[in-house]
Amino acid sequence: MIAMFYHLKIIIRNLRHNGLYSWINIAGLAVCLATVILVTLWVNDELRFDKFHKLGKDIHHCTDAFDGRMEGHQSGNGKSCGGD
């Protein structure tokens, strides 16, 4: 318990002596952690897409062209997208 307060005192001392450098490092760490969390949430959402459906592995998403609008947009199994 005493060691924890000793390390806390050293951390505070270093923040005072190297103020700007320390805050730049802390801000960089915060940005990196936020980015990792957001990317992890995004990947998790992409991997779980259509998993709720009992035939989710057979659902495909097809598009013919994309020029700002979704033309030729359809969802369904492989046969509705022109598959075999």
C-alpha positions in Angstrom: 0.0 0.0 0.0 2.9 2.4 0.8 4.5 1.5 -2.5 1.4 2.6 -4.4 1.4 6.0 -2.8 5.2 6.3 -3.5 4.5 5.6 -7.2 1.6 8.0 -7.3 3.9 10.7 -5.8 6.5 10.0 -8.5 3.8 10.2 -11.2 2.6 13.6 -9.9 6.2 14.9 -9.7 6.9 13.8 -13.3 3.7 15.5 -14.5 4.8 18.7 -12.9 8.4 18.6 -14.2 7.5 17.4 -17.7 4.1 18.9 -18.0 3.6 19.5 -21.7 5.4 16.3 -22.8 3.4 14.3 -20.3 0.0 15.7 -21.4 0.9 15.1 -25.1 1.6 11.4 -24.2 -1.6 11.1 -22.2 -3.6 12.6 -25.0 -2.0 10.3 -27.5 -2.8 7.3 -25.4 -6.4 8.4 -25.0 -6.8 8.9 -28.8 -5.2 5.5 -29.4 -7.5 3.7 -26.9 -10.6 5.4 -28.3 -9.6 4.4 -31.8 -9.0 0.8 -30.8 -12.4 0.6 -29.0 -14.2 2.1 -32.0 -12.5 -0.2 -34.5 -13.2 -3.2 -32.3 -16.9 -2.2 -32.1 -17.1 -1.7 -35.8 -15.5 -5.0 -36.6 -17.7 -6.8 -34.1 -20.8 -5.2 -35.8 -19.6 -6.2 -39.2 -19.0 -9.8 -38.1 -22.4 -10.1 -36.5 -24.3 -8.8 -39.5 -27.2 -11.2 -40.3 -26.2 -13.7 -37.6 -29.7 -13.4 -36.0 -31.3 -15.0 -39.1 -31.3 -18.8 -39.1 -30.2 -18.8 -42.7 -27.8 -15.9 -42.3 -24.9 -17.6 -43.9 -26.9 -17.9 -47.1 -27.8 -14.2 -47.3 -25.8 -12.1 -49.8 -25.8 -8.4 -50.6 -25.4 -7.5 -54.3 -25.0 -4.1 -56.0 -24.7 -3.4 -59.7 -23.4 0.2 -59.5 -22.8 2.8 -56.9 -22.7 6.5 -57.9 -24.1 8.1 -54.7 -27.3 6.1 -55.0 -27.9 2.4 -54.5 -29.0 1.3 -58.0 -29.6 -2.3 -58.6 -29.6 -3.0 -54.8 -31.0 -6.3 -53.7 -30.5 -8.7 -50.8 -31.3 -12.3 -50.7 -29.8 -15.7 -51.4 -27.3 -16.4 -54.2 -30.0 -17.2 -56.7 -31.6 -13.8 -56.5 -28.2 -12.1 -57.1 -27.6 -14.0 -60.3 -25.8 -16.9 -58.7 -26.3 -20.6 -59.5 
